Amino acid sequence: AGLVEYHSGEPIRNLGMSDTIRFAVLLLVIHFEVSGEAEATPARLAVLCSGGGLAGKKAVRNALDAFLSAGLMTLSPSVQHHRAQVLRPTARARAILQGSLACRLAALEMVAPLSS
């Protein structure tokens, strides 16, 4: 279901799908950090994204590996579970997300104005 079924092996679709998955994963990590509802662990994100049909667990792990290797996220010890590691976005990741949201909303506004 969802983006997983959209994957067809075509390079442009793969690129778009990877970008969308990374965007969603980063958004979820920031949500968990800000809301305080739960901690954003790699396992929790993989279960959420695969259960919701957004992406397979491997695609989520690949997105997280890309963020960690680029210095856009860090791992720190969990307060709730002594063996778990929690993902934390860096200031640079937040700036990239803001820029991405601005582009997406600007494109949307061309079709449906966001302000009245």
C-alpha positions, 0 to 999 in steps of 0.5 A, spaced: 500 500 500 502 507 499 508 509 496 511 502 497 506 500 491 508 506 487 515 503 486 516 501 479 524 501 478 524 507 474 529 512 476 525 518 477 520 515 481 525 512 485 528 519 487 521 522 488 520 516 493 526 516 496 525 524 497 518 523 500 520 518 505 526 522 508 521 528 508 516 524 512 522 520 517 525 527 518 518 530 520 516 524 524 523 525 528 521 532 529 514 531 531 516 526 537 521 531 539 517 536 540 510 533 542 514 529 548 509 523 546 514 518 545 521 517 543 523 517 536 527 510 536 529 507 529 525 501 531 519 505 532 520 509 526 520 503 521 514 500 525 510 506 524 512 507 516 511 500 514 505 499 518 502 505 515 504 503 508 509 509 507 515 505 506 518 498 508 523 498 514 529 497 510 527 504 506 526 507 513 533 504 515 536 507 509 533 514 510 536 514 517 543 512 515 543 517 510 541 523 515 546 520 520 552 520 516 550 527 513 550 529 520 543 531 520 541 527 526 544 524 532 543 518 536 543 519 544 541 514 549 534 513 551 531 516 558 525 511 557 529 505 555 536 504 557 538 500 551 535 504 546 538 510 542 533 516 540 534 520 534 535 527 534 534 532 529 540 537 528 539 545 527 541 544 520 536 538 519 530 543 521 533 548 516 533 543 510 526 541 512 523 548 513 526 550 506 523 543 503 516 545 506 516 552 503 518 549 496 512 544 497 507 549 500 509 554 494 507 549 489 501 547 492 499 555 492 499 555 485 494 550 484 490 552 491 491 558 494 493 557 502 491 564 504 484 567 503 
